[in-house]
Amino acid sequence: MFTDPIADYLTRIRNANSAGHLVVDIPASKLKKEITKILYDQGYILSYKFEETKNHQGNIKIALKYDDFSKEPVIKKIQRISTPGLRKYTSADSYPRILNGLGISIVSTSKGVMTGKQASLQHVGGELLCYVY
């Protein structure tokens, strides 16, 4: 059993990116599905598909996105911030700027999982899950 399933999710994406894989399979959960939707909406992944499995947990198939000319992955870095051993929270008015506004922070708030910019506009604080750029 994983002690940190979100870190496992991010590591699978990071490893598939560095190996040059086109698709990565990840065991599903509600939080992972929401993070996947955010990555798709922000343009970091090409597409995704939720599949049901026999054990009813499900799988997430993520098609990774690469640059057309240089063939480098779009996700340069994906980093876990809040861990089970050390939770990192932020208030509504102090969200960090990632790579001077070029990256995103993914935040778990009381109104759901969203980017740091969306959470700042809705004026809600939350737990910083990860940075992506």
Secondary structure, 3 states (H helix, E strand, C coil): CCCCHHHHHHHHHHHHHHHCCCEEEEECCHHHHHHHHHHHHCCCEEEEEEECCCCCCCEEEEEECECCCCCCECCCCEEECCCCCCCCEECCCCCCCCHHHCCEEEEEECCEEEEHHHHHHHCCCEEEEEEEC
